[in-house]
């Protein structure tokens, strides 16, 4: 995955934001997830955060796009730590890390590393930015170090050297869409009380296998 030109933004790491900026980030994450990036105005975000000065977003983040980037970046350190922990666990298996193991290390920290409320808001936000065109996804513009995520992406790519780059990227996007949608579906199943899966582990094992199928399907050209 190549990196694209950066959007202008504050350039701050997540732990450098003052409390007011963090409140804007958390509020924007929820509103962007619920209504879409274009469905929420700066004024609405400021109001929902309990503030009155719309300039506060420009002060902390430079622009609305800078705020979108900050929302993504804010969760990266915890997610990256989860990827590192999960990858280490997968590497302990006999025979090395499997395709399913790499997928689990890359995606399952969204479930394992966050409490349910953050799982819901961040996964919905990620769905909103997933299909941005070209290199517009915040992943490509982040200043927050993501060595484990980058490394897993490269290992996944190396498993499918015969796939054209754009085909691999499309399949990565489709697999991401499946996983993020599966987080919403798991919440729905739990809420209805009609969950047919014997455990969360069984549910996610099936989802990971389905994602592996997306990557493994022969390319028909």
C-alpha positions as CSV (number, residue, x, y, z in Angstrom):
1,X,0.0,0.0,0.0
2,X,1.6,3.2,-1.1
3,X,1.4,6.4,0.9
4,X,-0.3,9.5,-0.5
5,X,0.3,13.2,-0.1
6,X,-0.7,14.3,3.3
7,X,-3.7,16.5,4.1
8,X,-2.9,19.7,6.1
9,X,-3.6,19.2,9.8
10,X,-2.2,19.9,13.3
11,X,0.5,17.2,13.1
12,X,0.0,16.4,16.8
13,X,0.2,13.0,18.2
14,X,-2.9,11.7,20.1
15,X,-1.5,12.3,23.5
16,X,-0.7,15.9,22.8
17,X,-4.2,17.2,22.5
18,X,-5.7,19.2,25.4
19,X,-9.0,18.0,26.9
20,X,-11.2,20.4,24.8
21,X,-9.7,18.9,21.6
22,X,-10.2,15.4,22.8
23,X,-13.8,16.2,23.5
24,X,-14.2,17.4,19.9
25,X,-12.5,14.3,18.6
26,X,-14.7,11.9,20.5
27,X,-17.9,13.8,19.6
28,X,-16.9,14.0,15.9
29,X,-16.2,10.2,15.9
30,X,-19.7,9.5,17.1
31,X,-21.4,12.0,14.7
32,X,-19.4,11.1,11.7
33,X,-20.2,7.4,12.3
34,X,-23.9,8.1,12.7
35,X,-24.4,10.6,9.9
36,X,-21.4,10.5,7.6
37,X,-18.6,12.9,7.1
38,X,-20.5,15.2,4.8
39,X,-23.7,14.8,6.9
40,X,-22.3,16.8,9.9
41,X,-21.3,20.4,10.0
42,X,-18.5,22.0,12.1
43,X,-21.2,23.9,14.0
44,X,-23.0,20.7,14.9
45,X,-19.9,19.0,16.2
46,X,-19.0,22.1,18.3
47,X,-22.5,22.3,19.7
48,X,-22.7,18.5,20.5
49,X,-19.4,18.8,22.3
50,X,-20.9,21.5,24.6
51,X,-18.8,24.3,23.1
52,X,-19.9,27.6,21.5
53,X,-16.9,28.7,19.4
54,X,-16.9,27.1,15.9
55,X,-13.3,28.3,15.5
56,X,-12.1,25.8,18.0
57,X,-12.0,23.1,15.3
58,X,-9.8,25.3,13.1
59,X,-7.7,26.2,16.1
60,X,-7.0,22.5,17.1
61,X,-7.1,20.7,13.7
62,X,-6.8,23.3,11.0
63,X,-9.9,22.2,9.1
64,X,-12.8,19.7,9.1
65,X,-10.5,17.3,7.1
66,X,-7.9,17.8,9.8
67,X,-10.5,16.7,12.4
68,X,-11.3,13.6,10.4
69,X,-7.6,12.8,10.4
70,X,-7.4,13.4,14.2
71,X,-10.4,11.1,14.8
72,X,-8.6,8.3,12.9
73,X,-5.2,9.0,14.6
74,X,-6.6,9.2,18.1
75,X,-7.3,5.4,18.3
76,X,-4.2,4.3,16.4
77,X,-1.8,3.8,19.4
78,X,-4.2,1.5,21.2
79,X,-5.1,-0.3,18.0
80,X,-1.4,-0.7,17.1
81,X,-0.6,-2.1,20.5
82,X,-3.4,-4.6,20.0
83,X,-2.0,-5.6,16.6
84,X,1.4,-6.2,18.1
85,X,0.0,-8.4,20.9
86,X,-2.2,-10.4,18.6
87,X,0.6,-10.9,16.0
88,X,2.9,-12.1,18.8
89,X,0.3,-14.7,19.9
90,X,-0.3,-15.9,16.3
91,X,3.5,-16.3,15.9
92,X,3.6,-18.8,18.7
93,X,1.5,-21.3,16.7
94,X,3.3,-24.2,15.2
95,X,4.0,-23.7,11.5
96,X,4.1,-19.9,11.7
97,X,1.5,-17.3,11.0
98,X,-1.3,-18.4,8.7
99,X,-3.4,-16.2,6.4
100,X,-6.2,-16.3,9.0
101,X,-3.7,-15.4,11.7
102,X,-2.5,-12.3,9.8
103,X,-6.1,-11.2,9.2
104,X,-6.9,-11.7,12.9
105,X,-3.8,-9.7,13.9
106,X,-4.8,-6.9,11.5
107,X,-8.5,-6.6,12.4
108,X,-9.4,-8.3,15.7
109,X,-7.8,-5.5,17.8
110,X,-10.8,-3.4,16.8
111,X,-12.8,-5.8,19.0
112,X,-10.2,-6.8,21.6
113,X,-8.6,-3.4,22.3
114,X,-11.6,-1.2,22.9
115,X,-14.7,-1.2,25.2
116,X,-18.0,-1.7,23.5
117,X,-18.9,1.9,23.2
118,X,-15.7,2.8,21.4
119,X,-15.9,-0.3,19.3
120,X,-19.3,1.0,18.0
121,X,-18.3,4.6,17.4
122,X,-14.9,3.9,15.9
123,X,-16.0,1.0,13.6
124,X,-18.9,3.1,12.3
125,X,-16.5,6.0,11.6
126,X,-14.1,3.6,9.8
127,X,-16.9,2.4,7.6
128,X,-17.7,6.0,6.7
129,X,-14.1,6.6,5.5
130,X,-13.4,3.2,4.1
131,X,-14.4,3.8,0.5
132,X,-12.8,7.2,0.0
133,X,-11.3,7.4,-3.5
134,X,-7.6,6.9,-4.2
135,X,-5.3,7.7,-1.3
136,X,-7.8,9.8,0.6
137,X,-8.2,7.3,3.5
138,X,-6.7,8.7,6.7
139,X,-4.5,5.7,6.9
140,X,-2.3,7.1,4.1
141,X,-1.9,10.5,5.8
142,X,-1.4,9.5,9.4
143,X,1.7,10.9,11.2
144,X,1.1,8.3,14.0
145,X,3.6,5.4,13.7
146,X,1.9,2.2,12.5
147,X,4.8,-0.2,12.0
148,X,2.9,-3.4,13.0
149,X,-0.1,-2.6,10.7
150,X,2.1,-1.7,7.8
151,X,4.1,-4.9,8.4
152,X,1.0,-7.1,8.4
153,X,-0.2,-5.4,5.2
154,X,3.1,-6.2,3.6
155,X,2.9,-9.9,4.8
156,X,-0.6,-10.2,3.4
157,X,0.5,-8.7,0.1
158,X,3.4,-11.2,-0.1
159,X,1.1,-14.1,0.2
160,X,-0.6,-13.1,-3.1
161,X,2.2,-12.0,-5.4
162,X,0.3,-12.9,-8.6
163,X,-2.6,-10.6,-7.7
164,X,-2.4,-7.2,-9.5
165,X,-1.9,-4.4,-6.9
166,X,-5.3,-2.9,-7.6
167,X,-7.0,-6.3,-7.2
168,X,-5.3,-6.8,-3.9
169,X,-6.3,-3.4,-2.7
170,X,-9.9,-4.0,-3.7
171,X,-9.9,-7.3,-1.8
172,X,-8.4,-5.6,1.2
173,X,-11.2,-3.0,1.1
174,X,-13.9,-5.7,0.7
175,X,-12.5,-7.7,3.6
176,X,-12.4,-4.5,5.7
177,X,-16.0,-3.8,4.8
178,X,-17.0,-7.3,5.8
179,X,-15.2,-7.1,9.2
180,X,-16.6,-3.7,10.1
181,X,-20.1,-4.7,9.1
182,X,-19.7,-7.9,11.1
183,X,-19.1,-5.8,14.2
184,X,-22.5,-4.1,13.7
185,X,-24.1,-7.5,13.0
186,X,-22.6,-9.0,16.2
187,X,-24.1,-6.2,18.2
188,X,-27.5,-6.8,16.6
189,X,-27.4,-10.5,17.3
190,X,-26.5,-9.9,20.9
191,X,-29.2,-7.3,21.3
192,X,-31.9,-9.6,19.9
193,X,-31.0,-12.5,22.1
194,X,-31.1,-14.8,19.0
195,X,-27.4,-15.3,18.5
196,X,-26.9,-18.7,16.8
197,X,-23.2,-18.8,17.5
198,X,-22.0,-20.7,20.5
199,X,-19.4,-18.1,21.4
200,X,-17.8,-14.9,20.2
201,X,-14.8,-16.9,19.3
202,X,-16.9,-19.1,17.0
203,X,-18.5,-16.0,15.4
204,X,-15.2,-14.3,14.7
205,X,-13.5,-17.5,13.5
206,X,-16.2,-17.7,10.8
207,X,-15.8,-14.1,9.8
208,X,-12.0,-14.4,9.6
209,X,-12.4,-17.5,7.4
210,X,-14.8,-15.6,5.1
211,X,-12.2,-12.7,4.8
212,X,-9.5,-15.3,4.0
213,X,-11.8,-16.5,1.2
214,X,-11.9,-12.9,-0.3
215,X,-8.2,-12.8,-0.5
216,X,-7.8,-16.4,-1.7
217,X,-10.3,-16.5,-4.5
218,X,-8.5,-17.0,-7.8
219,X,-8.3,-13.9,-10.0
220,X,-10.4,-14.4,-13.1
221,X,-9.1,-11.3,-14.9
